[in-house]
């Protein structure tokens, strides 16, 4: 886990690792459990999460981490559209251009339309929301790296607060995406 870049880097790397596990489970089983929580492994008690819950603990050089999975539907599906199936309608706006050039801003809008359209934002619980937002934003950052040879630093992400968008700093680039599950924003820094 990347703890060197603060909470945003940690959330991103933990989300990437958990996303990888869930993708592998879905490929192997044909369905994936719901993510109901993740973070530092507090050492228990673990029985407080209830029946049908699986807690996975991982020790890494940067610390002890855990994520909590639960099968919520009898058929094994989590009731949300597949990450691979189809795409949803997404409206994207650059809410604050910041240090992005006009070409980078256009790329970010295109990448966000593609990635948020392909990766459904699951609002069934907080863990799934965090993971699905992280997955969609990670897709945007991977596209940046493919096209530009580097990727911007993710600062924060979540519900679109409605501004003021320049409150994230004069150089911050804020991208907003409206999907059928809500309005989302993420803040990038394109210069160090």
C-alpha positions, 0 to 999 in steps of 0.5 A: 500500500502506498502510504507515502502520498497521504490518504489519497494515495493510500485509498487509491492503492488499497482500492486497487488491491481490493479491486484486483481481488474482486475481479479475480473472484468474479472471474473464478466464481462468476460473481463477486461478494459485496465489499462492506468495509476496508482499512487498517486491520484493528485486530478484532473483534471480528465477530461483530460483522455478523453472519455471512461476512468474511474478513481478509487480513493482509500484512504488508511492509506498509502496515496491516490491512483488512477488507470485509466481504459479504454475500448478500444475494442468494444467487451470488450476484450483488444486484448491480450491473456488471462492470463489464456489461454495457455502459451507462450514460455519463455527463462530464464537465470540467468544474475547474481547469486548474493547471491542465492545458486545454488538450489535457482537459479535453482528454480528462473529459473523454477518459472520464466519459469512457471510464465512468460509462464502463464502470458502474458506480455502486451506491449499495453501501459505503465500501462498494461506493468507495471501491467503484469510484476508485475503480472508475477514477483509476481507469481515468488515471491509467488512460492519462498514463497511456496517452501522456506517459505519466498520471496526475496525482489524485487528491480527493474524490466523492460526491459533487459538493457543488463548489466552490471548486477553486477551494481545492487550490488554484492549480487543482483540476476538478472533474465532475461526472453525472451518472444514473447513481449520482453526481461525482467529482474528483480532484487532480493535481497535474503539477507537483 
